[in-house]
Amino acid sequence: MPNRRSLYILYILLLMLMPAKAGAQINTEQVLNIGRNALYFEDYVLSIQYFNQVIKAKPYLAEPYFYRAVAKINLDDYQGAEQDCDKALEINPFIVDAYQVRGIARQTLNKYREAVSDYDKGLKYLPEEKVFLINKAICQEDLKEYDASAATYERLLKLYPNYDRAYLARAQLMLAKGDTISARRDVDKCISLNKNIPASYVIRSEIAMRHDGDYQAALNDMNEAIKLEPHYAGYFINRGFMKYKLEDYFGAMADYDYALELEPTNVTAHFNRGLLNVEVSENDKAIGDFTYVLGSAPDNFMARYNRALLYYKTGQYDKAIADYDVVLEKYPDFEAGLYARSECKRRMGDMAGGERDYNRSRALSAKKKKIAEYDPDKDEQQANDEVESESAVMNKFNTLLTVETDSKITPKYENKTRGRIQDNNYQIDPEPMFFLSYYDVSKKLRETTNYIKDLTDVNETRMLPFTLVITNSDARLTADDINRHFGSIEYYNGLIATSQPRSIDYFARAMDLLMVRNPKAAIADLDKAIAMSQQFALAYFARAYAKYVANKMDEVGSTAPTVASTGKANTGIKEQAMLARGKEAELYGEMLADLDAALKYSPKNVYAMFDKGNVYMMMQDNTAAISAYTSAIAIKPDFGEAYYNRGLVYLRLGNKEKGLADLSKAGELGILPSYNVLKRMSR
């Protein structure tokens, strides 16, 4: 019996003997759709691979260049995105979305004038498109054309008076102009329209802190931002600063500690915590924090000077001198540093060296005093600068820092065919369906492994190329991941073509096809796997999800980028809607049938039961959804996702008491969005 390796080699040899075919033989429409599938799931690297194939086969098509530009801009490849949009628009100058993407790329590359030109071209075709208008206004602010930016915002808000993001963006313009009153008014308006945008509270907090010196008001707003976005370390660093200013040292320390739990490498958090540890006489801890800062930023003279002070205080004079040497090389006239080094040298027995530093320190002090008191002919400002230079240095060395928060409204590509449609408009989304994958990218607080016996049994056969897991979090594949899966698909192509295939072979290839976002091909393989092994529970479970994904891909694949109108009217809208509803009902029925089959052959598959709840929720059958989630919880009492989704369904039915109880339990079990929903329901 030939082994897997020998079969693969045989398949490659057969391929080598076949006559070469032109690259254009690929089904470009199908490959383009698969690329859009990957784009929908935000697998940008994978999608680029597919668009490359289409471009190679048919370089005269505009769409693959445009979609590749969208993928690149989401990977921060702004230059590549600009170049792809150039090509797309060269082929078809009426792709309106390409002007939006290229404008954003150019603006990020500081090509502000060219970006405004792109936004104007887009507005020529869609004069009331709010994304073009807000991006143009932001770009005009970047050009410091404040009046023009204000006029664009006025036009935008006249068209969309309840556009919360526009008020927030205009607040930034007002701050740039120094008009804090108008900025605060716009932020207040944004919050009145939408209480769930963290950036609005952050901006209002910064206004209160930096312009008003009202640290209590700033703290109150930062608390709101943290409730909505509890995973951003910068918020805790800035809140720690506010608490410090309010003399809540314990609270400040707690915030710095938590910021470092979220982001252990955050230099600012280490620096601030070090300064706070100095104040509470935790010298060793402070030295540890400053040492960490210097490990990441050796030119941070503030951390080095503070560490030198601590080394002196703890009797580590040689280490203190080494730090003072570095500081004084940068600031040779730093009087306090010279004096401190002189003391260290004396303690080390270097009396001559200590005397030299001491005399130098005294001479600098006398010189400054003489300049300040006895030289009226010297330029007054220069004299003041020299007198105050040491205090300026000291302030630099002993000031807690705040960080730039991610509150600035920036231009971004907003098209409902990109990324996750369900994330738009701050919707509250249920926890997504569980599925089989080779990757587990869990974003929950607790990291428990999702387990069912069938999964272990399949993995232990070692008949799959990789280890399967159950997850409900999509992974973005790297180029190496993609190549591995394409290689695995090629292996199974050869195996199935040259030997008697088994059910597990079709199942394995289906898993690889799902990884590279080709669900329709995966369904075909799963059909064959089930036909050969009708009690294959995992195959039914996988097919249910593959059908769901394929349907979503059809929705996205039928949507092209916005093209300038040809003036033709759309017909048959009602008929299309009826067909779509009928297709959706058929899909849900097939998914439920597959999930029921999975549960028939694997009754403890709690994830299949959970997915049934999601299907019922999509069907608007709320009582059936609650029943499914309740059954899932009976099997797995710590199933946080089931509590969360059941809570949302209860709220949908108006049962606030049961809904909030389930959300509270879900939060306790690590489903963090629960707290966001609880906050909204308490308003």
N, C-alpha and C positions, 0 to 999 in steps of 0.2 A: 504493500500500500504506500504510494508516494506521500511524503510529508508535505506540509504547507509550503516550506521554503522551495522544494524542488518543483512544485506546481507553479509557483510564482515565477521561477526562472524559466520554466517551459513556456509560460504565457508571454513573457518578455521576448523570448526567441521567436515565437510565432508572430508577434507584432513586428519584429525586425524584418521578417520575411515577407510581410504584406507590402504592397505598393503604397507609396506615400500619397496622402490626399491633401488637397489644398485646405488651408486654414479656414476658408470661407464655408467649408462643408458643415460647420457647426450650426445648430439651430439658434441663430442670434436672438430671435424673439424670446425663446425659452430661457436662454442664458441671461438676457437682459432682465427678464422677470425674476429669475433667481437672485440676481444682483440687487434688485429692488427689495426682494424679500429680506436679504441680509441687511440692507439699509434700514428697513423697517425695524428690525431687531437691534439696530445700532451696532451691528458687527461690521464696522467700517473697513477694517483691513480685508476681511473676506469679500465684501462687496466690491472693493477695488479690483480684486483678482478677476471677478466675473466681468466687470466693465472693461478691463484690459482685453479679455478674450473677444468681446464684441467689437471693440475699437480695432483690434488686429484684423478681424475678419471683414468689417465694414467701416473703414475710417471716415466715410462720408456721412455717417449718421450723427446728428447733433445730440440726441438724448443721452448716450453713454458718457459723453464728455461732461454734460451737465450733472448727471447723477454722480459721476466720479468727483466732480468739484464739490458737491454736497458732502460726500464722504470725507474728502480731504479737509474741508473747513472744520469738520467735527473732530479731526485729528490735529488741528492747529497748523496744518500745512497751508498757510494762506497764499503763499506764492504759487504753489501748485494749483490751488483752487482758482486763482485769478487766471492762470494760463489755460486751464480747462474751460473756463467760462469764455475766454477769448475765442477758443476754437469752436465752442458750441454756438456762440453768437455770430461767428464768421460764416458758419454753415446755415444758421437760421436766426436772423436778427430779431425774430418776434417771440423768442422764449423769454417772457417777462421775468420769470423767477431767476433767470441767469443774471439779470441786472441786479437783483437783490443780493444774490450770493457774491457776485463780483464786487459790488459796492462794499459789502461787509469785509471782504478780504482786503480790499484796497484801504479801507479806513483803518483796519488793524495794522496794515503796513505803513501807516501815516501818509498815505496818498489821499489826503482829504479832498482836494479839489476834484480828482478823478472820481472819488466815491460819490460826491454830490451830483456829478454829471450822470452817474449810473442811476441814482435814485430819481433824478429828474426824467430820465428816459423811461423808467418804470412808471412814473406818475403820468407820463404822456399817454400810456395805454390804460392805466388804472388810476385816474386822478383822485379817487377817494380811498385808496388803499392805505390803511393806517400804519402798516409795517414800514412802507416806504417813507411815509411822513415822519414817523418817530425816528427812524434811522437817519433821515436827512437832518432833522433838528439836532440830534446828538452830534452829527458830523459838523454841522455849522458851529456848534459850541466848541468842538475841537479846533476849528479854524479861528476861534475867538471872534466870530461874527455874531455877537450876542443879540443884536437887534434882529438880524435875519432869522436866527434860531427862535427867538421869541415869537416872531411873526408866523413861523411854521407851526409852533406849538398852538398858537391862537387858531390857526386854520384847522389843525387836527382836533382840537377840543370843541370847536364849533360843530364839526362833523360828528364827533364822538364825545359828548359831554360827560359820560360816565366811564371813560377809559382811564382806569386807575393808574396804569403804568405810565401814562403820559404826564399825569400830575407829579409822579415821583421823579421822572426824568427832568421835568421843568424845574423842580425844586433844586436839582443839581445845577441847572443853569443859573438860577437865582443866587445860589451860594457862590458860584464863580464870579458873579457880578457884585458880590458883597451885600446882597439884599436878603438878610436873614429873615426879615418879617415876611416877605413874600414866599420865601422857601418854606418857612414853617406853615404858612397858610396852605401851600400846595400839598405838603406832607399830611397835614390834618385832613384835607379833602380826600387824599388817597386812602387814608385809614378809615374814613367814614364810608367809603365805597367798598373797601375790602380790608377786613381786619386781620387777614391771614398772610400778609406779605412781610417777611422779616426785615427786608431792606428799609421799609418805611420807618420802622421803629429805630433801626440803627441810625438812619440819617437824622431823625429827630433827636436821638440821644446825643449824637455828635454836636448838633446845634446847641443843645442845652449845656454840654460839657465845655466845648471850645469857645463858644461865643457868649454864653451867659454865666459860665462858672457855676451852674446849678447842678451839682453832682447828684443830688437826690432825684431830680427829674430825669437826669441822664440814666441813673440806675434803674428807675422804674421802666423806662422804655427798653433798656437792654434786657431786663427780665422778660419782657414780652417777646423780644426777638429770640431769646434763648428757648422759650417755651415752644416757639414755632420751628426753630432750627437748632436742636440741642447738640449737634455733633460738630460744630465749628469752633475750633480752639480759640480763634481770634476774639470771639465774643466774650469768652471767659477771661481772657487776658485783659481786655478793656474793662470788663466789669470789675475785675480785681483792682485795677487802677482807680476806678470810681469808689470802690469800698475803702481803699487806702486813703483817698482824699476825705472820706467821711469818718476816718479813724476806726474803721472796722477791720482791724488787722487780721483777726482770725478768719473773717469772711474772705478777705483778699487772698490769704494763704490757701484757703480751700479752693478758690477759683484757679489759682496758679497750679495747684496740685492736679486739679481735674483737667485743666488745659493740657498738662503733660501726660495725663492718661490717654487723652484723645490723640495727642500728637507728641510723642516722647522726644522728638528731635527739634522741637520749637525753641529756638535760641532766645527769643524775647521772653518767653515764659520762664526759662531758666534764669535769665538775667534779673528779671523782676523778683522772682522768688529768692534769688541770692541777696538782693538788696533788702528784702523784707526779713530774711533770716539774720542779716546783720543787725537790724533794729531790735530783734528779739533775742540777740546774743547767741544764736545757733551758729557759731563760727564755723564748725566743721562742715555743716550742711551748706553754708554759704560758699565756702571754699570749693566744695564739690560742684555747686551750680556754676560758679565762675570758671572753674576748670573745664566743665563741659562746654561752656560758651567759647572759650579760647581754643578748644579742640576743633570746633566748627568754624570759628572766625578768629584766627590768631592776631588779626589787626584790630580787634575790639579793645581799644585802650581804656575804655570805661571799665570793662570787666577786669583787665589786667591791673589797673590802679587799685580797684577795690580788693582784689585778691592780695596785692602787696600789703595793703593796710591790715588785712586779716592775718597774713603770715607774720607781720611784725607783732600783732597783738597776741598771737599764739606762740611767740618765741622762735619762729622759723626764719631767722634773720637772713640766712644765705639765700633762701627762696625769695624773700621779700626784696633783697638787693637785685636779684636777677630780674624781677618784674619791674622795679623802679628804673633799672638800666634801659629797658625797652621803652618805657613811658617817656623818660627824659631825653632819649634820642629823638623822639617825635616832638616833644615840647621842652626844649633845652632851658627855657626861662620859666619853667613851672616851679615857682618858689616853694610851695608846700611839698612838692615831690623831692626837691633837693634837701630840704630840711629833714624830711622823713628818712631819706637814704643816709643822711649824715648820722642820724641816731642809730640806724641799723649797723653801720660800719663801726661805730664806737662800741656797740654791744658785742661785735665780733672781734674787737681788739685792734681794728684798723683806725687808730687815733688820727693819723695824718690824713687819710682819706676822708674821715668824718669831718675833720677841720676844714678841708678844702670845700666840701659840699656846704658846710655851715656858713663859711665866709661868702661863698657865691650866693647863697640864699639871702644873707644880710645885705649884700651889695645890691642885689636886685630890688629888695624892699626899699632901700634908701634911695635908689635911683627913681623908683616910681613916686615916692613921696616928694622928692625934690622937683620932679617934673610937674607934679600936680600942684605944688604950693609956690614954687619960685620961678617959673618960666612963663611969664604972661605972653611972651612973643611967640611961643609955640602954638601951632594950630590946635584950637580948643578940642575939636573932635578927636584928633589923634592922641592928645593927652588923655582924654577920658577913656579912649580905647585901651591905652597902655595901662592905666590905673585899674580898669575893670577886666583886663585880660585873664587874670588868675581866677576871678570869681566866675567868669564865663566858662573856663575850663572845669572848675569845680562843679558847676551846674551840670556840665556834660557828664561828668564822672559819677554824679550822685542823683540822677533823675530816673524815676520809673518811666518806662516806655509804654506807649500804646501802639497798636498795629493797624495797618490799613485793613478795613473790613471789606468784605465782598458785597458792598451795598451799591456800587455805582451801576446805573442802568447802562448797559452796553448794547450796541446793535447786534442782532442775531437773526439767523434765518428762521423765520416762522412760517412753516408750511405744514399743513395737517397730514401730508403724506410722508413726512420724515419723522423718524424716531417713533415714540410711543404716542399714538393719537390720544390715548386715554389720560395722558398727563397734562393735557391742555386745560386752561381755565381753572386750575386749582381744584379739580374734582377730587372727591374722596373715593379712592379706588379700593375694591376688595383685594385681599391677598390672592395672587394669581394661582392658576392650576399647577399641580405638581406633575412632573414628567421625568422620564429617564434621560440621563445625560452622562457624559464622561467628565463633567466639571461641576463643582459645587461652589457657587459664589454667594454664600449666605451673608445677608446684611443685618441679620437679627442680633440682638444683644447676647443671646446664649447660643453656643455652637454645639448643638446636639446632632448626632448623626441620624438621618432618616433611615429607618430599617424596616424591611419585610423579608420573610424567609425566602421567598422566591428569588429575590435579588441576590442574596447570599449563595443560593444554590447555583444560579447561572454563573456568577463570578467564579465560584469554586471549580467549575468545569474547565476553566482556562481556555474556553473556545472563543472568547471575544478578544479583540486586539487590545482593549483597555478595560479598566475597571469601571463598571456602571455604578451610578449613584442615583438617588431620587432627590430632586430639588425643585424649587419653584423660582429660582433666580437664574436669569440668563447670563451666560459668560460671553465676553468678547474674545474671540480667538486671535491669537498672534499668528504671524506668518508661518512660524514653525508648526503650530497646531494645525493650521489649514493644510500644510503640505503633508503632515502625518495622515490626516484623514483622507486626502485625495489618494495618497499612496495605498492606504488600507482599502479604499474603494476599488482601486486598480487590482489589488491582490484578489479581492472577492470576485471581481469580473472574470479574472483568469480561472479562479477555482471553480466557479459555477459553469464556465464555458467548457472546461476540460475534464470535469469529473461529475459524479452523481451528487448534486447539491442536497444538503440537509436543511431542515427547518431552521436550525441555528445559524446557518450560513446566510440565509435571506434576512434573518433577524439582525445579524451583525452588520450586514451591509446597510440595512435600513437605519441603524443607529448612526453610522458614519454619514449617511445622506442627510439625516436630521441635523447633524452637527454643522454641515456645510449649507444648511438652509434650502434643501431640496425636498420638501415634504411630500410632494406628489409621487416622486420616485420611491420615497420611503414607504408610502402607503401601498404601492404595488408590491414591494418586497414583503411587507407585513401580511398582505393578503395571501401570498404564497406560503409564508411561514405558518400561518394559521390553517391553511388548507392541508398542509402536511402534518400538523400537530394541533388538533382542534382543542386541546386542553392547555394550550400555551398561554397562561394568564398574563404574563408580562407583555406578550405580543398584542393582546387586546388592549391593555392599558396604554401601550405606546401608540397604537393606531388611533385611539380616541383623541389623543393630544395632536398627533400628526394631522388629523382631519381638521381640528380647530385651527392649527397653524396654516394649513393650506387654504382654508377659507379666508383667513386674514390676509394672506398673500394675494388672493384673488381680488380682495377689496383694494389693496394698494396697487397691484399690478394693472388694474383697470384705470388708474389715475395717472395721467401724463402731467408734466410740468405745465404751468399756466402759459398759454400762448395767446398772443393778441387776437382779439375776436375777429372772426371773418364775417360777422353779421348774420350768420345762420341761426335760426331759432331751434331750441331743443324741443323734441316732440316725444310723446309717449312716456312722460314722466310718471304718471300714475301706474301705467302698465309695468314700467321698470321697477317701481317700488313694490308692486304686488308680487312680481317674480322674485325680487330679492327676499321678501318676507317668506315666500314659499320655500325658497332654497335654504334659508336660515332654519326654518322649522324642520326641514328634512335633515339638515346637518345635526341639529340637536338630538333628533331621534336616533341617528346613527351613533353619535357619541355615547348616548345613554345605553344603547344596546351593547356597545363595546365595553363600557364600564361595568354593566351588569354581568357580562360574560367573565370579565376579570374577577369580579367578586364571587361569581359562581365557583370558579376553580381556585380562588384564593380569598376565602371569606374574611381574613384578617388584614386585607390590603386597605388600610385606613386612608391611604392617599387616593385610591379610586373612589372611596365613599366621599371624601372631601371634594374631589373633582365633580362628582354628581351634584353636590350642593352648588358648585359654581355654575354648572350647566342649567340647573333649575333657576338660579338667580338671573342668568342671562335670558331665560325664557319668561321672566317676571312671575314665575310660580313660587311665590315667597314661602308658602306653607310647606311645600315639598323641599325647598332649600333648607328651611329650619330643621325639618325631619332628618335630612341627610347629614347636616352638620352635627346634630345631636347624636346620631348613630356613630359618627366619627369620634366624637368626644367620649362616647361609651367605650370604644375600643382603645382610645389613647387619651386618658384624662388630662394630660399636660399639652394637648394639641392647641397651642396658642392661636394659630392661624384660623382654626375652626371657630374658636370663641370670637375672634375678631370679625370674621365674615358673618357669623350668626348675629352678632351685635348690630352690624350694619343693616341686616335684613329686619331685625326687630325695630330699628329706628325708621326704616322705610315704611313699616306697618304702623308707625305711630306709638309703639310700645317703648317709651323712653326709659322706664325703670329697668326692664330686662335688657334693653340695648346697652345702657350705661354699665350695668353689672357685667355683661359679657366683655365690653371694652376694657373695663378695669381689670378683669381677669386676664385678658389678652396682654395688657401692658405688663402685668405682674409676670407673665410668662415670656416677656422679651419682645413683644410685637410693638415696636416704638411708635408707629403711626397712631396707635390707640390714643396716646396722650394728645395728639393734635386734634383728633375728632372730639375727645372729651372736652378740650378747651373750647372748640367751636360751639359745642352743644351747651356750654355753660354761659355763653354770651347772651 
